[in-house]
Amino acid sequence: MPIWVGATILAGLFQTWRTALQQKLRGQLSVNAAAVVRYLYGVPVGMLFVALYLTLIGGSLSSPSWTYALYCALGGLGQIIGTNLLIMSFGHRGFAVGTAYSKTEAVQAAFIALIFLGESFAPLAWLGIAVSVGGTLYLSLAGRVTSAREVLAATMQPSAIYGLGAGFAFALCALAIRAATQTLDGPDATLRALETLVVINMMQTVMQGGWLVATERSSIPQLFSTWRSSAQVGALSACGSACWFTGFAYAPVALVRAVGQVEILFTLLFSRFFLRERMKRTDVIGALTVVAGVVLVLLGR
């Protein structure tokens, strides 16, 4: 199995796990504070990953440049903006619609990379990207829209527009992260990915932490009073980001994000075996569609 495929599957698992744990913080922290803990508590975990990698595998840290710093800042800011747009889509009573349209990130990343970076894929890979995103859309919208007219109406909702904006921001974030890892001069792509994780998390802590200080200073003590839950969220966030960044370092963003749609499968498994919720027929059809899309991507790759 190529390293980027294994890393991407693990990224989906860690992201689902982190989301489940982050639900515990919903009643304790504001939206911005809950986002800050991901980065604040993720920094030491990322540093630990780098130290362990250097100790066990070997290598040396790369020499960063101003171009690298710019790409890291754009990637970190893109993730913050994308997360905020996604949350704004939920505020319009469109949780499912907003989430569904944010998952078009893989398709948007593919077109951005094609236009600006000249990255091209085999027709089978393009088909796989479309099928995997289509399966995710089906999972999110099944039972909520029943005709093409309703799909069009859903697309015009504010939640869908915010969701598409979130997908665009996440796509730019991923492309900036890939550019950052390629800018470093080290020969080890995995080590470059881990270094970039630490730098971006530090930048995000400063960016969103600074916003929190300016707008919600009363929330700052809660960042530390909830350290038990927050540290777990930060650790899982760092694990997931380390895997995403590793995937981006080895393969085009669109392919990584297409394979990353397996995250929805972990969500379904979590709801079935941990929350004891029954899986519907639409869940099975959507899950199989996502898997089929991932297989096509890998065959096209």
N, C-alpha and C positions, 0 to 999 in steps of 0.2 A: 504494500500500500504506500503510495507517495506520502511524504511527510505532511504536505499541505492538506491532504484529505483527512488524515487522522487528526491533525490539529483543528481543522474546521468542525469535525464531528464533536470533538471534546469541547470546542467553544460553544456550540449549541447546547450541550449538556450543562456546562457551567452557567451559561446565561439563564437557562430555565431555572436552575437551582437557585441562582441569585435572586431572580424575580420572585420566587416563592418565599424566600427568607425576607425579602424587602417588604413584603406585605405586613410584616410585624411592625415596621417602622411607620406605617401610614398614619396611625393615630398618635404618634409621638413626635414626629418631625414634619416641618413644612416641606413642600415640593423641592424648593431649592436646597434646604438643609439635607434632605434625603439624598439629593444628587451629590452634594459635597462629600458625604461620608464615603461614597464609592471611590473618590479620588484620594481623599485624605488618608483613609486607612489602606488604600491600595498601594500607596507609595512605598512603605516599608516592605510589603510583600514582594513588590517588584524588585526592590533592591536585594532582597533575600534570593530571589530567582537568579539574578545576575551573579551574586556571590557564589551560589551553589554551582552554577554552570561553569564559572571560571575555575572553581576548585575541582569539579569532577571531570569536566571535558577539556578544560584548558582554553587558551586564547588570550587575547588582550583587547581592551576597550578601544573603540575607534576615536578618531579626532573629529569632533563636530565642526560644522561650518555655519555661517549665517544663513545660507540657503537651507541647510538642514533644520535650523531653528525655526525658520519661516514655515517650512512644511509642517513641522510639529505643532506650531501655533495654529495653523489653519486646520489641521486635523482635530486638535483638541477643541477648538471653537466650533467646528462643524458638528461634532458630537453633541456639544452643549445645546446648540441651536436646534438640531434635529430632535433631541429629547424634549425640549420645551415646546416645539411645534406639535409633537406627538401628544403631549399632555394637553395642549390647547385643543386638539381634535377631540379629546375625551370630554372636554367641557361643553361640547355642542351635542351631547347625548348621542355620540357616535363612536363609542368605544370600538365596536367591531369594525365599522367602516374605516375609521382612522387607522386602526392597526393594519387592516387589510391593504389599504393603499400605501402605507409606509413600506410594505413588503415588496413594492415595485422597485425597490432600491437596486436589486440585481440587474433589472432591465435598464434602468437609468444609468447605472455605472457602465454597462456594456456600451451604450450609445455614446456616453461622454468619452470613454476610453477610445472608442473607434474614431470619433471626430477629432479629439485633441491629442491623443497619444499614438494613434495609428495602430492600436491593437486589433487584430482580426482573429476570428474564431471559425472553426469548421461549421458548416451548416448544421450538423448534428448537435454541436454544442449550443448554437443559437436556439435550436428547437428545445433542447433540454432546459435552457434558462426560461424560455416561455412557458413550458409545461410545469416546471417547479413553481414558478410564480403564480400560474393559473391555479394550481392545486391549493396554494395558500389562500388565494382570493376566494376560492370555492369554500374552503373550510371556514373562512371568516364570515362569508355572506350567505351561505346556504341557509334557507329557511327565512331569510330576511328580505331577499329579493327573488321574485319568481318570473320575471320577464325582462326582455331587453330594455323596455321603457323604464322599469324600476331600477335597472343597473345604471342607466343614463341619469336618472334622477338622483341616485345615490352618489354618482360621481360629481354632481353639481352641489352637493351639500358642503357647508363649511368644513365639516369633519373630514371629508374626502380631500378637499383642497389642502387643508393643513397636513393630512397624512401624506399626500404627494410631495408637499414641501419638505416634510420630515425625511421621506425617502431620498429626495434630492440632496439634502444636507448630509445624510448618512453616506450617500454615494461619494460625495466630494470628500468627506472625512476619510473614507477608506482609501480613495485614490491618493490623498495627501500623505497618509501613513505609508502606503507602498512607495511613494516617491521619496519619503524621508529615509526609509530603510535602504533604498537603492543609492542614496546620496552618501551614506557612510562608506568609509574606505576599508572596513574590515572584511576578511574573506568568509567569515561564518555568518550566514544569513539568519540563523536562529539567534545568535548572540546580538546581532544588529537589531532584531525585532525586540528582544528583551530590553536592550538599552533604550530603544525608542519608547517602549511602554513606560519606563520610569520618567523619562523627560516629559512626555505628554501628560502623565498623571500629575506631575509637579506643576506644570503649566495650568492644568485644569483646576487644581486646588487653589492656585493663586487667582485665576480668572473668576471662577464661580464663588470662591471664598470671599474675594474682594467685593463681589456683588452682594453677598450675604451680609457682610459687615456694613455696607452702605444702606441696605434696605431692610434687613431683619436682624439687627444686632442682638435682639432679645433671644434669638434662636441659637446663638453660638454656644452657650453653656450646655444645651441639649445635645450638641455634637459629641460631648464627652460623657454626659450622664448616661447615654445609651450605648456606651462603648462595647458592651458585650454583643449586642445584636449588630451594631454598626461595623464592628471589626469583622464579623463573619461575612457581612455583605461586601465590605471592601476586599476581603481576601478572595471571595468567589469572583468578584468583578475583575480583580487583577489576574486570576487564573484564566477567566474567559478572554480578557483582552490579550493576554500573552499568547493564547492559542490563535485568536483572530490575527494578531500582528504577524505571527509566524506564518500563517496561511498566506497573508498578503505579501510576505517577503519572498515566497516561493512560486506564487501563481497569480495570474491576473485577477483583479478584484471581482469582476463579474462572475467568474467561475467559482471563486471562494464563496461569494454570497449566495450563489445558486445552490451549492452543496449545503450551505448553512441553513437552508430552508428546513433541514431535518430538525431544527429547533422545535418546529410545530409538532413533530412526532413525539419528542420528549415531553412537551406540554400535555399531549393527549395521554401518554403513558402515566404521567404524574397524576392527572385527574382520575384515571381509571384505577390505579393500584394504590394510591395514597389517599385520594379523596373519595374513593369508592363510587365514582360517578359512572353511569352506564354510557358506553360509546354508542352513538347513533350511526345509522347507515351512512349518512353524509360524512361523518368523521372517518369511517373506513375508506370510502371512495376518495375523499380528499387526501388522506394519508398515502394511499397507494399511488395517487397521481403525483404527489410530491416525490415519492421514492422513484417513480418512473422518470421524472424529470432529472433527478440527480444521476440516475444510471445513464441517461442520454448524455448529460454533461461529461461524465467520466469517459464514456465511449468516444465522444467527440474530441475530448482532450487527448 
